[in-house]
């Protein structure tokens, strides 16, 4: 049995939790592993492995906030292994366990307790120079926005080949239901329950009064085209990380990805309780 630990190495609490879990798991006969850079940052070098050696762990434990869960998801790649987020950060919207119940939560998850939430992901194909240059998977969102010149960009939005609109804006977000509570929410998009089969398309700071968010079906294809060569200085980000685009971006096509993410929930809160607690309480 192998458990992958993914800590936020900039958070001392997460580093301490990784050390505690690695020691406890080893004592119970379970193999704890960390990506080499994380292992070295936590002084757990003996448990370090290369990213290519991750395989399919029995459980992945993300120690930090929602950003650390995204880090864990991208470490796993296309592997559908359960991910338990232990909230040691500021926002724990996707987390499934509390920090004060660290060992108990990991033990319960390994015993198959709790519930598994299946979260859809997106696959974005970036096109430059007349060819596809990369495919990227997102749990939260794909964003195309202003580049280094900071000029607004011209975007054409199409769904399944039907041209919907052309607008000048700071950017456009295509988000999963999970990502509807992240960047898309900040840009004015709706909150969507995670089991709704859809994606949300949200313009960012559009220079028009006619811009609106669109909810598309899970089988739909969203195309974002930059038709003006003079305004192709754009950046593409996937779950907050920049895609390595070295030339002008021509278009981005976004579809539902083949593989989902499995989140382990042990704290007993359902989606609407989390929305209330994280976004609405006290307002």
DOKE-796453 format. One line per 3 residues: number of its first residue (from 1); their letters; for each residue x, y, z of C-alpha. Coordinates in steps of 0.001 Angstrom, whole numbers, plus 500000, padded with zeros to 6 digits. Example, Ala and Ser with C-alpha at 12.3 -4.5 7.8 and 13.67 -1.06 7.14 Angstrom:
2
1> AS> 512300 495500 507800  513670 498940 507140
END
This chain:
283
1> XXX> 500000 500000 500000  501393 503392 498968  500257 506873 500060
4> XXX> 501381 509935 498111  501869 513017 500290  501621 516399 498570
7> XXX> 502383 519242 500984  502411 522985 500486  506098 523307 501221
10> XXX> 505748 527067 501835  503437 526345 504786  505266 525222 507962
13> XXX> 502096 523521 509236  501897 521441 506064  505562 520482 506296
16> XXX> 505102 519373 509906  502001 517405 508921  503897 515655 506124
19> XXX> 506644 514621 508548  504084 513383 511081  502169 511378 508471
22> XXX> 505294 509887 506899  506508 508700 510309  503120 507276 511277
25> XXX> 502479 505549 507948  505924 503956 507935  505347 502634 511465
28> XXX> 502082 500997 510340  503684 499274 507350  502363 501672 504704
31> XXX> 504787 503270 502229  504664 507095 502219  506118 508799 499132
34> XXX> 506624 512400 498050  507860 513948 494832  511610 514449 495272
37> XXX> 511480 518246 495545  508742 518040 498196  510578 515298 500068
40> XXX> 513753 517387 500227  511819 520480 501365  510324 518416 504211
43> XXX> 513636 516690 505044  512095 513373 503997  514573 512625 501251
46> XXX> 514410 508858 501818  510777 508917 500709  511355 510947 497549
49> XXX> 510408 509606 494106  510450 511021 490587  507120 512281 489169
52> XXX> 507231 509497 486593  507272 506916 489421  504042 508047 491115
55> XXX> 501970 505292 489511  498552 504719 491117  498779 505296 494875
58> XXX> 496150 503867 497189  495528 507386 498489  496890 510868 497827
61> XXX> 496898 513313 500746  497096 517017 499917  498326 519025 502889
64> XXX> 497447 522695 502506  494591 524554 500864  492763 524223 497570
67> XXX> 495913 525141 495654  497639 522095 497123  494786 519872 495972
70> XXX> 495296 521229 492447  498995 520455 492802  498143 516888 493831
73> XXX> 495749 516451 490912  498367 517570 488412  500949 515329 490046
76> XXX> 498649 512345 489501  497995 513286 485888  495319 511064 484365
79> XXX> 495322 508564 487241  491933 508387 488982  493247 507803 492502
82> XXX> 491350 509199 495533  492599 512549 496835  492063 513605 500448
85> XXX> 492577 517299 501092  493516 518269 504649  492851 521964 505109
88> XXX> 495960 523693 506437  495533 526819 504339  493238 529808 504019
91> XXX> 490541 528350 501759  489580 524713 502017  486620 524577 499658
94> XXX> 487681 521230 498165  489190 519789 501339  487616 516751 502954
97> XXX> 489263 516641 506365  490208 518925 509233  493796 519404 510354
100> XXX> 493079 518414 513966  491918 514983 512754  494966 514300 510570
103> XXX> 495825 510678 511401  492226 509660 512019  491162 511083 508656
106> XXX> 493927 509375 506703  493195 506108 508484  489478 506410 507681
109> XXX> 490201 507184 504035  492506 504157 503754  489739 502021 505298
112> XXX> 487345 503152 502555  485223 505325 504814  483761 508670 503819
115> XXX> 482279 509452 500437  483937 509895 497064  482976 512909 494962
118> XXX> 483721 512467 491259  484726 515819 489755  484879 516408 486000
121> XXX> 487922 517975 484350  488570 519907 481151  491084 519362 478355
124> XXX> 492363 522432 476526  494148 522270 473182  496259 525339 472355
127> XXX> 496914 526190 468718  499802 528382 467526  501542 528712 464203
130> XXX> 498834 526742 462435  499230 523625 464577  498299 522188 467949
133> XXX> 501160 522792 470372  499885 521378 473642  497042 519726 475546
136> XXX> 496396 520594 479168  494013 519231 481802  492201 521410 484333
139> XXX> 490197 520635 487446  489207 524276 487987  489519 526325 484829
142> XXX> 491230 527304 481621  491846 531023 481196  493063 533050 478231
145> XXX> 493859 536663 479007  496042 539687 478506  499712 539051 477869
148> XXX> 502863 540908 478802  501858 544084 476939  498738 544238 479147
151> XXX> 496580 545268 476180  493029 543996 476010  492449 541099 473635
154> XXX> 489869 540392 470945  488143 537041 471395  485673 535082 469312
157> XXX> 483627 532589 471311  482132 529582 469531  480262 526576 470911
160> XXX> 480200 523420 468785  481232 525487 465774  478495 528099 466213
163> XXX> 479965 531579 466558  478378 533163 469643  480085 536520 470038
166> XXX> 483205 538566 469438  484222 540790 472305  487146 542860 473505
169> XXX> 488019 541931 477074  490739 541202 479604  490144 537478 479185
172> XXX> 487782 534519 479232  487409 531706 481756  486103 528238 480918
175> XXX> 485442 526480 484217  484255 523125 485485  481512 523032 488131
178> XXX> 484335 522631 490662  486031 525722 489235  482814 527724 489312
181> XXX> 483708 528724 492878  487214 529885 491914  488296 532424 489254
184> XXX> 484946 532168 487451  483115 533253 490604  485411 536269 491006
187> XXX> 484653 537226 487387  480911 537195 488080  479965 533665 487062
190> XXX> 477401 531438 488782  478063 528863 491481  477378 525389 490062
193> XXX> 476939 522193 492065  479782 519748 491321  477531 516981 489975
196> XXX> 475956 519156 487260  477251 517976 483838  478322 521302 482365
199> XXX> 481018 523927 481966  480785 527667 482592  482140 530306 480183
202> XXX> 482726 533675 481869  484137 536853 480267  486591 538865 482365
205> XXX> 486246 542673 482325  484531 542770 478928  484394 546154 477213
208> XXX> 480676 545842 476487  477413 545853 478412  476209 542789 476488
211> XXX> 478683 540264 477912  477103 537404 479843  478204 534096 481322
214> XXX> 477136 530970 479444  476559 527479 480847  477285 524801 478221
217> XXX> 476710 521062 478274  479340 518526 479245  479600 517223 475665
220> XXX> 479982 520703 474118  483197 522096 472649  484151 525678 473451
223> XXX> 486494 527461 471034  488212 530716 471921  489784 532301 468841
226> XXX> 492017 535385 468721  491217 536633 465200  493310 539807 465252
229> XXX> 497041 539031 464730  497887 542414 466256  496206 541399 469524
232> XXX> 497483 537863 470018  499800 538728 472872  497781 536528 475211
235> XXX> 498597 534165 478045  496920 530815 478669  496711 529477 482210
238> XXX> 495417 526138 483456  494390 525974 487108  496431 529114 487686
241> XXX> 499644 527816 486077  500822 529370 482822  500962 527104 479795
244> XXX> 504343 527346 478025  503165 529413 475033  506191 530966 473340
247> XXX> 504414 532499 470356  501173 534265 469569  498130 532200 470532
250> XXX> 495676 531563 467699  492983 529586 469496  492113 527371 472455
253> XXX> 489613 524513 472220  488137 523208 475473  486207 519959 475943
256> XXX> 485395 517698 478865  488393 515497 479628  488202 511721 479661
259> XXX> 489350 511275 483260  487759 512641 486440  489201 513552 489831
262> XXX> 488113 511609 492923  487871 513722 496083  487492 512020 499460
265> XXX> 485106 513760 501851  485189 512920 505564  484083 516146 507241
268> XXX> 480371 515452 506776  479581 518736 504987  477728 518653 501689
271> XXX> 478334 521134 498859  475732 523643 500005  477027 523660 503564
274> XXX> 480503 524394 502220  479156 527247 500041  477380 528672 503078
277> XXX> 480387 528355 505376  483016 529634 502930  481104 532329 501030
280> XXX> 477851 533339 502717  478298 533145 506474  478294 536536 508121
283> X> 476917 538359 505078
END
